[in-house]
């Protein structure tokens, strides 16, 4: 048990440190190349933090558990909006630029609806994989194009390009490893305390695969880089569908349970639409009330899942 507790503590410390370094490196790269932090969040940060979902998808498909790949991607998208964006908005009001409202958010909603429509017949195949892969490339281009580098990351000008790239790579590596360590420690600790494995899977493990996105977004909010926070959520969600769905469909025929479609897919689409609506209703800002509401929705979702699976 003490080893598990040590793993949890070390995982939290390493996760906090690495997320801070990762965002600092991303901010530095954005400044050196005169790229908008929002675009960095949608691309480098999003792809990096989505690496666990891609790895899980490949491993699941190749070991005959392809349905896990799709469920993991959908669950991650739900957590990205409800947790990563929700917690970030509680920390600081997140400004949403005009092009984010008119291009990026509609793009992520579009590919989310498309992915759901493709999956609605209960099966993903290679044709679906090709379609969603192309759609993912288009959605990424629409979401990231045309954003000016308006923000100058605070303190980033003190970093050289080499140091920025070092923090970016090192931060991402430690971020992924510490998230895995934290999930392992928490899972083993919960099981040793008599918590049912199904509850551990629906809570600790489900949240664990989204920890990199949550940590990076929260670190961005804490460092005054709210654009990285929302960019990470948008980019990760596009990548999870355009990348993870595509990989699953291209490697195998993936059956999707009705329960997953009618519960998890519907919630994913609803939260994505809500994210777009909140950006417009809040007059270009997603504030603390919206953040608290998103977190409340996720807690309700977890409560519903555990109640129906225990």
N, C-alpha and C positions, 0 to 999 in steps of 0.2 A: 504493500500500500504506500509506503514512504517513497518508493521509487516512482510510483504513479503521481504522487503529490509533487515530487521534485520535477517530474516531466511537465506537469501543468504550469508550475511556477516559472521554470526555465522557458517553456514555450511562450508564455505571456510576455516575459521580459524580452526575449529574442524577437517576438512578433512586433512588439512596440518599437524596438530599436531599428529593425530592418525596414518596417513600413516608413519610418521617418527618413531613413537614408535613401530608400527607393524614391520617395516623392521629392526629396532634395535633389537627387540625381536627375530625375525627370524634369524638374523645374530648371536645373542648370542647362540641360540639353536644349530645352525649349528656348531659353534665352540666347545661347550660343548660336543656334541656327535660325533665330528669329521666327520661331514657330509658336503658334498659340498654345498655351498650356492646355486648353480644351482639346486641341487636336492630339497633343501628346497623351492626354488621358484616354482619348478614344482609341488610340493605336498602340503605342508602346506599353503603356500601363495596363490597358485592357487586355491585350494579347498575353502579356506576362502573367497577370493575375488569373487569367482563364486557363493557364496551362494545366492545373489539376483536373479540370473538367475534361479537357481533351485526352489526357492520359487515362482517366477513368473510363472514358468512352471507348478508347482503343482496347484497353484491357478487358472491359466488359464484353465487347463484341467478339473478340478473339477467344474468349473463354466460355462462350455460349450463354452469356447473360446480357444480351443486347438491350433488353428492355430497361436495364439499369442505366445505360448510357443516356437514353432519352429522358428518363425520370430525373437523373442527376442534373441535366442541363436545365430542365424546366424548374426544378427546385432551386437551382442556383439563381436563375433569373428572378424568381419570386423573392429570394433573400437579398439579391442585389438592390432591388427597388425598396422593399420594405425595411431592410436592415441597414444596408450601406448608405443609401440615400436618406433614409429616415433618421439614423443617428447623426449623419453629417449635417442635416438640416436643423437638428436640435442644438448642435454645437454652434452653428453660424447660419444665418439666412443665406441661401444660395442664390446668387443672381443668375438669371437665365437670359442670355443674349437673344436678340431678335432672330438671328439665323438658327439658333438652337431650337426655338419654338416653331420656326417655319420649315426647317430642313432636318435637323438631327433627330428630334423627338418624333416627327411623323415617319422618318425612315425606320426607326426602331419599332414603332407601332406597326408599320407596314410589313416588315419581315416577321414580326411576331404573329400577326394575323395570317400571313402566308404560311408560315410553319405550322400553325394550328390547322389551317384548311387542308394542307397536304397530309397531315397526320390523322385527320378526322375519319378516314376510312379504316383506321386501326392497323395500318401497315406502312412502314417506310421501306422503299426499295432503291435500287441504284438510280432509277430515273428521278425519283424524288430527291435523292442526294445531289444529283447534277443541278437540278432546278434550284434547290435551296443554296447550293454553293455559289452559283452565279448571282442569285439574289443577295447573298451576303456581301459579295464584292461590290455590287451596285449600291447597296444600303450603306456600306462603309464609305464609299466615295461621296454619296449624297450628304451623309452626316458630317464628314470631315472637311469637305471642300468649302473654300471661301471665307474661312475664319482668319481674321487678322490677329497678329501678335500684339494685342493691346496691353496686356498685363506684363509688368516686369517683376518676376518673382523676387520677393524680398530676400536679400542676402545671396541670391544666386550668382550675382556678378562677381562674387569673391571666389567662386569655384572655376578652376580651369576646365577645359573640355575633357581632358583626361581624367580629372578627379570626378567630374560629373558622370562620365561613363562608368568609372569604377564603382561609384556609389549605386548607380542604376543596376549594374550587373550583380554586385555583391548583395545589395539590398533585396533584389528579387530572389536570389538563391537562398538567402537566409530566411526570407519571408515564407517561401514555399516549404522549406524544411521545418521551420518553427511551427507552422500551421499543422503540419503532419504530426509533429511531436506533441503538440497540445491536444489534438484530437485523440491520439493514441492514449495519452495519459488520462484524459478525462473519461474516455470510454472504459478503460480498464478499471479506473477508480469507481465509476458508477456501477459497473458489473460486480465489483468486489463488495460494494455496499448493498447489493441485492436489488438494484434497479433492473427491470426487465430489459433484455437485449433489444427488443423491438422499440422500446422507448428511447434507448440510447441511439439507435439507428435513425429514428425520426427527429431527434433533437441534436445531440452532439455531433454525429457524423454529417447530418444534413447541413447544419450550420458550418461545420468544419470545412467543407469543400468551398464555401463562400468566404472563409476567413481572409484570404488574400485580398479579395475585392473590398471587403468591409474595412480591413486594416488600412489599405491604401487610400480609400475614400475618406475615412476618418482622419488619417494623418494629413491628407490634403486640406481638409476643413480646419484642422488645428493650426496648420502652418499658413493659413490665409489663402490657400490655393483651392477655393471652392470650385473653380472650373475644372481642375483635375478630378475632383470628387465626382461631379456629375458626368464628366467626360468618360470616366472609368466605368460608370454604371451603363451608360449608353453603348459604349464600345464593347464591353463585356457581354451585354445581352445580345447584341448583333452577332458577336463571334460565337456565342454559345449555340445559337440557332444555325447561322450560316456555316459554322465550322463543325460543331459537335453533331448536329443533325446530319450534316452532309457526310461526315466520316462514318457515322453509324449506318446510314443508308447505302453508302458505297461499298462497305465491307460485308454487309449481310442484310437479309430481309428482317426487319425489326418489328415484331408485333407490339402494339400499344394497347394496354388494357382500357376498357371503357371507363373505369373509375378514374384513371389518370387523365383521360381526355375531358371528362365532364367535371372533374374537380380541379385538378392542378393546371391543366391548360387554360381552362376558363378563368381561373384566378390570375394566371400570368398575363393573359390578354387584358383583363380588367385593371390590374395594377399598372400595366404599361399605358393604357388609355388614361388612367387617373393621373399618372406622372405628367402626361401632356396637358391634361385639364388643369392641374395645379399650377403649371407654369403660366397658363393664360389667366386663370382666376386670380393668382397672386400678383398680377401685373408685373410679371417678369422676375418674381422672386418666390422661392419655395422656402417658407419660414418654419418656425418652431411648431406651430399648430399642425401644419401639414406633416412635419417630421414625426411628431408624436402620434398622429393618426395612422401613419404608415406602420410604425412599430406596433401599435395596438392591433392592427389587422394581422400582422405576422404572429403575434402572440395568440390571437384567436385562432389562426390557422393551425398553429402547433397544438393548441388545446383540442381542436376538432380532430386532428390526425391521431393524437394519442388516445382520445376518447373512443374512436372508432376502431382502433387496432389493439386495444388491450382487453 
